[in-house]
Amino acid sequence: MKLGSLKEGGRDGTLIVVNRALTRAVRAANVAPTLQRALDDWAAVEPKLQALAAQLENDKAPGTFAVDTTALAAPLPRAYQWADGSAYVVHVELVRKARGVEMPPSFWTDPLMYQGGSDSFTGPNDAIEMADEAWGIDFEGEIGVIVDDVPMGVSAQAARKHIKLVTILNDVSLRNLIVTELAKGFGFFHGKPATAFAPVAVTPDELGDAWDGGKVNLPLISTLNGKEFGHPNAATDLTFDFGQLIAHAARTRHLEAGTVVGSGTVANRDAAVGCSCIAERRVRETIDGGKAVTPFMSFGDQIRIEMFDRAGKSIFGAIDQKVVRYTPPT
């Protein structure tokens, strides 16, 4: 089952069920008005949504319409919590190596995670609005999961059962602001603007044997200005799966239904597969040649992030965004 949200009906959008081909959809208001409402009562609501999805696939759902991704918000236009991990420790290792900084051994056993802004996610075709190119605009291709209510202290194995939806995302980063923020020793804020999400989030069964309960065994493809930037596999060189990330997030708190947990930048040790963010390519350039060559994003640049199943069909639809200049109100 594939679920999305139309930009209508208020800040939380209108829940829709989308067909597997990502071409047709139907409003699910008679089942749940929003995705958050569906997640709040998932056990009761999911079978009804699945029934509607089956009707849609069989061309028997009333009121279907063609999917226009520009009319879609993020599947969850806003969430109660957004916790982003760094599950690909090879990515962190490379960054620290380029800086000449030793990586603590604990990074391989204790996940890194930050709590990001979740009051306003952006849709798959929404512009990346920035006031200044000098901020070091970067994309980050990631996998994300959405959970139902997760009890505090849950084990990594039990945490897998709470994963209700899977999606991909662009965790936009402002690299030149992050440097000064981290130097303060108090984490990200300005360096992490609104995160963009794919057109749909899918139930894990849609991934077939590419999903083992905690990770997706498929490449994540990033294309910058029409040229492939990277296609690392999301299961390769993964240090912490989503069961481990969720358990880490729930160590000292209950996680409310609708919490989004991110994987961090998908990264592989093999340089030949490319990268899911510009910062990693710059790091590799620094290690190999002594200096970074690839610039961060400029106004007018276009980033596309997508994942395909083994039959070559898009699973979540594409995140396809352009960087545009933002002028603050006077």
C-alpha positions as CSV (number, residue, x, y, z in Angstrom):
1,M,0.0,0.0,0.0
2,K,1.2,3.5,-0.9
3,L,0.0,6.6,0.9
4,G,0.4,10.3,0.3
5,S,-1.0,13.6,1.3
6,L,-2.6,16.3,-0.9
7,K,-1.9,19.9,-0.2
8,E,-5.5,20.6,0.8
9,G,-7.6,20.5,3.9
10,G,-5.2,22.3,6.2
11,R,-1.6,22.0,7.4
12,D,-1.8,18.2,7.7
13,G,-3.1,17.7,4.2
14,T,-5.6,15.1,2.9
15,L,-4.7,11.5,3.1
16,I,-4.8,9.6,-0.3
17,V,-4.1,6.0,-1.3
18,V,-1.9,5.8,-4.4
19,N,-1.7,2.8,-6.8
20,R,1.5,0.9,-7.3
21,A,2.2,2.5,-10.6
22,L,2.0,6.0,-8.9
23,T,-0.4,7.2,-11.6
24,R,-3.8,7.1,-9.9
25,A,-5.1,7.9,-6.4
26,V,-8.2,8.1,-4.3
27,R,-8.9,10.2,-1.2
28,A,-9.2,8.2,2.0
29,A,-11.2,10.8,4.0
30,N,-13.9,8.2,4.8
31,V,-11.3,6.1,6.5
32,A,-9.0,8.7,8.0
33,P,-8.7,12.4,7.0
34,T,-4.9,12.6,7.5
35,L,-2.0,10.2,7.7
36,Q,-1.4,11.3,11.3
37,R,-4.9,10.3,12.2
38,A,-4.4,6.9,10.5
39,L,-1.2,6.3,12.4
40,D,-2.9,7.2,15.7
41,D,-5.3,4.2,15.3
42,W,-3.2,2.1,12.8
43,A,-4.4,-1.3,13.9
44,A,-8.0,-0.4,13.1
45,V,-7.4,1.9,10.1
46,E,-4.8,-0.1,8.2
47,P,-7.1,-2.9,7.0
48,K,-9.6,-0.3,5.7
49,L,-6.9,1.5,3.8
50,Q,-5.6,-1.8,2.4
51,A,-9.1,-2.6,1.2
52,L,-9.3,0.8,-0.5
53,A,-5.9,0.1,-2.1
54,A,-7.1,-3.2,-3.4
55,Q,-10.1,-1.4,-4.9
56,L,-7.8,1.1,-6.5
57,E,-5.6,-1.5,-8.1
58,N,-8.7,-3.2,-9.5
59,D,-10.1,0.0,-10.9
60,K,-13.1,-0.2,-8.5
61,A,-12.5,2.7,-6.2
62,P,-14.9,5.6,-6.6
63,G,-13.5,9.1,-7.2
64,T,-10.1,8.3,-8.5
65,F,-7.9,10.9,-10.0
66,A,-4.5,11.2,-11.8
67,V,-1.5,11.8,-9.6
68,D,0.2,15.2,-9.9
69,T,3.2,15.2,-7.6
70,T,3.4,19.0,-7.6
71,A,0.0,18.8,-5.7
72,L,1.5,16.5,-3.0
73,A,2.9,17.5,0.3
74,A,5.2,15.2,2.2
75,P,3.3,12.1,3.2
76,L,3.4,13.5,6.8
77,P,3.3,17.3,6.1
78,R,4.4,17.8,9.8
79,A,5.2,15.3,12.5
80,Y,5.4,15.2,16.2
81,Q,9.0,14.1,16.0
82,W,11.8,13.8,13.5
83,A,14.9,11.8,14.7
84,D,17.7,11.4,12.2
85,G,20.4,8.9,12.7
86,S,23.8,8.4,11.1
87,A,23.5,4.7,10.4
88,Y,26.3,4.6,7.7
89,V,29.3,5.1,9.9
90,V,31.6,4.9,6.9
91,H,30.2,8.3,6.0
92,V,31.2,9.7,9.4
93,E,34.6,8.0,9.2
94,L,35.4,9.6,5.8
95,V,34.4,13.1,7.0
96,R,36.6,12.8,10.1
97,K,39.5,11.4,8.1
98,A,39.4,14.4,5.8
99,R,39.6,16.7,8.8
100,G,42.4,14.6,10.3
101,V,40.3,13.8,13.3
102,E,40.3,10.4,14.9
103,M,36.9,8.7,15.2
104,P,35.9,7.4,18.6
105,P,35.4,3.6,18.7
106,S,32.0,4.1,20.3
107,F,30.6,5.5,17.0
108,W,30.6,1.8,15.7
109,T,28.5,0.6,18.6
110,D,26.4,3.6,19.8
111,P,24.3,5.4,17.0
112,L,24.6,9.1,16.4
113,M,21.2,10.8,16.3
114,Y,19.9,14.4,16.3
115,Q,16.4,15.7,16.7
116,G,15.4,17.8,13.7
117,G,12.6,20.3,13.0
118,S,9.4,18.5,12.1
119,D,6.9,21.3,12.2
120,S,7.0,21.7,8.5
121,F,8.3,19.1,6.0
122,T,8.3,19.9,2.3
123,G,6.8,18.0,-0.6
124,P,8.6,16.1,-3.4
125,N,8.6,19.0,-5.9
126,D,8.7,22.0,-3.5
127,A,11.6,24.4,-4.0
128,I,14.6,24.4,-1.7
129,E,14.3,28.0,-0.7
130,M,17.6,29.6,0.4
131,A,18.6,33.2,1.1
132,D,22.3,32.7,0.6
133,E,24.4,30.4,-1.6
134,A,27.3,30.9,0.8
135,W,25.6,28.7,3.4
136,G,26.9,25.6,1.6
137,I,23.7,24.1,0.3
138,D,23.7,20.3,0.1
139,F,21.3,17.5,-0.4
140,E,21.3,14.2,1.6
141,G,19.6,11.1,0.2
142,E,18.2,9.0,3.0
143,I,15.8,6.3,3.9
144,G,13.1,7.0,6.5
145,V,10.6,5.0,8.4
146,I,7.4,6.1,10.2
147,V,6.3,4.3,13.4
148,D,3.3,3.7,15.5
149,D,3.5,4.1,19.3
150,V,6.8,2.8,20.5
151,P,7.3,2.0,24.2
152,M,10.3,3.3,26.0
153,G,13.1,0.8,26.4
154,V,12.0,-1.3,23.4
155,S,14.6,-3.9,22.1
156,A,16.0,-3.5,18.6
157,Q,14.2,-6.7,17.5
158,A,10.8,-5.6,18.9
159,A,11.3,-2.1,17.5
160,R,11.1,-3.5,14.0
161,K,7.4,-4.4,14.6
162,H,6.6,-0.8,15.0
163,I,7.7,0.2,11.5
164,K,4.5,0.9,9.6
165,L,5.7,2.9,6.6
166,V,9.0,3.4,4.7
167,T,9.9,6.3,2.4
168,I,12.9,8.3,1.1
169,L,13.9,11.8,1.9
170,N,16.2,14.7,1.2
171,D,17.7,16.0,4.5
172,V,18.8,19.4,3.2
173,S,22.0,20.5,4.9
174,L,23.8,23.9,5.0
175,R,27.4,22.7,5.4
176,N,29.0,26.1,6.1
177,L,26.6,26.9,8.9
178,I,26.9,23.4,10.4
179,V,30.6,23.9,11.0
180,T,30.1,26.9,13.2
181,E,27.1,25.4,15.0
182,L,28.9,22.2,15.9
183,A,31.8,24.3,17.2
184,K,29.4,25.6,19.9
185,G,29.0,22.0,21.1
186,F,25.2,22.2,21.1
187,G,24.1,20.5,17.9
188,F,22.4,21.5,14.7
189,F,19.7,24.2,14.2
190,H,20.3,26.7,11.4
191,G,22.3,24.1,9.4
192,K,19.3,21.8,9.1
193,P,16.4,23.5,7.3
194,A,13.1,21.8,6.2
195,T,13.4,18.2,5.1
196,A,11.8,17.0,1.8
197,F,10.0,13.7,1.3
198,A,9.1,11.5,-1.6
199,P,5.5,11.6,-3.0
200,V,4.5,8.5,-1.0
201,A,5.3,6.3,2.0
202,V,4.7,2.6,1.6
203,T,3.9,-0.3,3.9
204,P,6.9,-2.6,4.2
205,D,5.3,-5.4,2.2
206,E,5.5,-3.2,-0.9
207,L,9.3,-3.7,-0.8
208,G,9.1,-7.5,-1.1
209,D,12.3,-9.4,-0.4
210,A,14.3,-6.1,-0.6
211,W,13.0,-5.5,3.0
212,D,14.3,-7.7,5.8
213,G,12.4,-5.9,8.6
214,G,15.1,-3.4,9.3
215,K,16.7,-2.2,6.1
216,V,16.1,-1.8,2.3
217,N,18.4,-3.8,0.0
218,L,18.2,-1.5,-3.0
219,P,20.3,1.4,-4.4
220,L,19.3,5.0,-3.8
221,I,19.9,7.1,-6.9
222,S,20.8,10.8,-6.7
223,T,20.9,12.9,-9.9
224,L,22.2,16.4,-9.8
225,N,21.4,18.7,-12.7
226,G,20.6,15.6,-14.9
227,K,23.8,13.7,-14.1
228,E,23.9,10.7,-11.8
229,F,25.7,11.7,-8.6
230,G,25.5,8.3,-6.8
231,H,23.7,5.0,-6.4
232,P,24.9,3.4,-3.1
233,N,22.9,0.4,-1.9
234,A,21.0,1.2,1.3
235,A,21.8,-2.2,2.8
236,T,25.5,-2.2,2.1
237,D,27.9,-0.9,4.8
238,L,24.9,-0.2,7.1
239,T,26.1,-0.2,10.7
240,F,22.7,0.3,12.4
241,D,19.4,-0.9,11.0
242,F,16.1,0.7,11.7
243,G,15.4,-1.6,14.6
244,Q,18.6,-0.4,16.3
245,L,17.9,3.3,15.5
246,I,14.4,3.1,16.8
247,A,15.5,1.4,20.0
248,H,18.2,4.0,20.4
249,A,15.6,6.8,20.1
250,A,13.3,5.1,22.6
251,R,15.9,4.5,25.2
252,T,14.6,7.2,27.6
253,R,11.3,8.1,26.1
254,H,8.1,6.8,24.5
255,L,7.9,7.6,20.8
256,E,4.5,8.8,19.7
257,A,2.8,7.5,16.6
258,G,3.9,9.4,13.5
259,T,7.5,9.7,14.7
260,V,9.8,9.7,11.7
261,V,13.3,8.1,12.0
262,G,15.9,8.7,9.3
263,S,18.9,6.6,8.4
264,G,21.3,9.4,7.7
265,T,23.1,9.8,4.4
266,V,23.2,6.5,2.5
267,A,26.9,5.7,2.0
268,N,29.0,2.8,0.8
269,R,32.7,2.3,1.2
270,D,33.1,1.6,-2.5
271,A,33.8,5.0,-4.1
272,A,32.7,3.7,-7.5
273,V,29.0,3.8,-6.5
274,G,29.2,7.6,-5.9
275,C,27.6,9.5,-3.1
276,S,24.3,10.6,-1.6
277,C,25.5,14.1,-0.7
278,I,28.0,16.6,-2.0
279,A,29.9,16.8,1.3
280,E,31.0,13.2,1.0
281,R,32.2,13.6,-2.5
282,R,34.2,16.7,-1.4
283,V,35.7,14.6,1.4
284,R,36.7,11.9,-1.0
285,E,38.3,14.5,-3.3
286,T,40.2,15.9,-0.3
287,I,41.5,12.5,0.7
288,D,42.5,11.5,-2.9
289,G,43.7,14.8,-4.3
290,G,44.3,17.2,-1.4
291,K,41.4,19.5,-2.0
292,A,37.7,19.5,-2.6
293,V,36.6,20.3,-6.2
294,T,32.9,19.8,-6.4
295,P,31.0,22.9,-5.3
296,F,27.9,23.0,-3.1
297,M,24.6,23.7,-4.7
298,S,23.7,27.1,-6.3
299,F,20.5,28.8,-7.2
300,G,18.9,26.9,-10.2
301,D,20.5,23.6,-9.4
302,Q,18.2,20.6,-9.5
303,I,18.4,17.5,-7.3
304,R,16.4,14.3,-8.0
305,I,16.4,11.3,-5.5
306,E,14.6,8.1,-6.3
307,M,14.6,4.3,-5.6
308,F,13.6,1.6,-8.0
309,D,12.5,-2.0,-7.4
310,R,14.3,-4.9,-9.1
311,A,11.8,-4.6,-12.0
312,G,12.9,-1.0,-12.6
313,K,9.7,0.6,-11.2
314,S,9.8,3.6,-9.0
315,I,8.8,2.7,-5.4
316,F,8.2,6.0,-3.7
317,G,8.2,8.4,-6.7
318,A,10.9,11.0,-7.1
319,I,12.0,13.8,-4.9
320,D,12.7,16.5,-7.6
321,Q,13.6,19.9,-6.3
322,K,15.3,23.1,-7.5
323,V,17.3,25.5,-5.4
324,V,15.7,29.0,-5.5
325,R,16.5,32.3,-3.9
326,Y,14.4,33.3,-0.9
327,T,13.8,36.9,-0.1
328,P,12.7,37.5,3.5
329,P,9.6,39.7,4.0
330,T,10.2,43.3,4.8
